[in-house]
Amino acid sequence: MQTWPIQDAKARFSEFLDACMSNGPQMVSKRGVDAAVLVPLPVWQRMLATSKMSLKELLLSEKGRTDTFSVPVRGKAKRRSIDGIS
C-alpha cells in the first residue's frame, strides 16, 4: 500500500485515484501520520457486505431484537432460597 502525503493526494488526485483503482488501497498521511485510506469500490462493497452491526446499531434498529438473538427457554429447576425466601 502506497502512502501519499495529503498535499500530493490533493494536487494529483487523478493519479491518486488511478493508483487506487489499479494497485489497490492507497494511504493518505497528514503531517506524517497515517490519516485515511482510499479503497476501490469493489473492496468497499465487500467490506460493507461482511461487516456486522455494532451493539449501538442493533439497539437503535427497527428490527426486533429477538429476530437476531434466540433467548433460551428457562428450565423448570427451582431456585435456591435465601434465608427462607423463595
C-alpha positions as CSV (number, residue, x, y, z in Angstrom):
1,M,0.0,0.0,0.0
2,Q,1.5,3.3,-1.1
3,T,1.3,6.3,1.3
4,W,0.6,9.7,-0.2
5,P,1.1,13.0,1.7
6,I,-2.1,14.9,1.7
7,Q,-0.7,17.7,-0.4
8,D,0.3,15.2,-3.2
9,A,-3.1,13.4,-3.0
10,K,-4.9,16.7,-3.4
11,A,-2.6,18.1,-6.2
12,R,-2.5,14.8,-8.1
13,F,-5.9,13.4,-7.3
14,S,-6.5,11.8,-10.7
15,E,-3.2,9.9,-10.4
16,F,-4.0,9.0,-6.8
17,L,-7.4,7.6,-7.8
18,D,-5.9,5.7,-10.8
19,A,-3.3,4.2,-8.4
20,C,-6.1,3.1,-6.1
21,M,-8.1,1.5,-8.9
22,S,-5.1,-0.3,-10.4
23,N,-2.9,-1.1,-7.3
24,G,-5.5,-1.3,-4.5
25,P,-5.9,0.8,-1.4
26,Q,-3.8,3.9,-1.0
27,M,-2.9,5.5,2.3
28,V,-3.1,9.3,2.9
29,S,-0.9,10.9,5.6
30,K,-1.4,14.2,7.2
31,R,1.7,15.8,8.8
32,G,3.5,12.4,8.6
33,V,0.7,10.5,10.4
34,D,-1.5,8.0,8.5
35,A,-4.9,9.5,8.4
36,A,-7.1,7.8,5.8
37,V,-7.3,5.1,3.1
38,L,-8.8,5.3,-0.3
39,V,-10.1,1.9,-1.4
40,P,-11.6,0.8,-4.7
41,L,-15.4,0.5,-4.8
42,P,-15.5,-3.4,-5.0
43,V,-13.3,-3.6,-1.9
44,W,-15.6,-1.1,0.0
45,Q,-18.7,-3.0,-1.1
46,R,-17.2,-6.3,0.1
47,M,-16.3,-4.8,3.4
48,L,-19.8,-3.4,3.9
49,A,-21.4,-6.8,3.0
50,T,-19.3,-8.7,5.5
51,S,-19.5,-6.2,8.4
52,K,-21.7,-6.9,11.4
53,M,-24.0,-4.4,13.2
54,S,-22.4,-2.7,16.2
55,L,-24.3,-3.0,19.5
56,K,-25.4,0.6,19.2
57,E,-26.8,0.0,15.7
58,L,-28.5,-3.2,16.8
59,L,-30.2,-1.4,19.8
60,L,-31.3,1.5,17.6
61,S,-32.5,-0.6,14.7
62,E,-36.2,-1.1,13.9
63,K,-35.6,-4.9,13.7
64,G,-36.8,-6.8,16.6
65,R,-34.1,-7.9,19.0
66,T,-35.4,-11.4,19.2
67,D,-35.2,-11.8,15.5
68,T,-31.4,-11.7,15.8
69,F,-30.8,-13.5,19.1
70,S,-32.7,-16.5,20.4
71,V,-33.4,-16.5,24.1
72,P,-33.3,-20.0,25.6
73,V,-36.4,-21.2,27.4
74,R,-36.0,-21.2,31.1
75,G,-35.8,-24.6,32.7
76,K,-38.1,-26.0,35.4
77,A,-35.4,-26.1,38.1
78,K,-36.3,-24.5,41.4
79,R,-34.3,-21.6,42.7
80,R,-32.4,-21.9,45.9
81,S,-34.0,-19.9,48.7
82,I,-32.0,-17.3,50.6
83,D,-32.9,-17.1,54.3
84,G,-36.1,-18.9,53.7
85,I,-37.3,-16.6,51.0
86,S,-38.1,-18.4,47.7
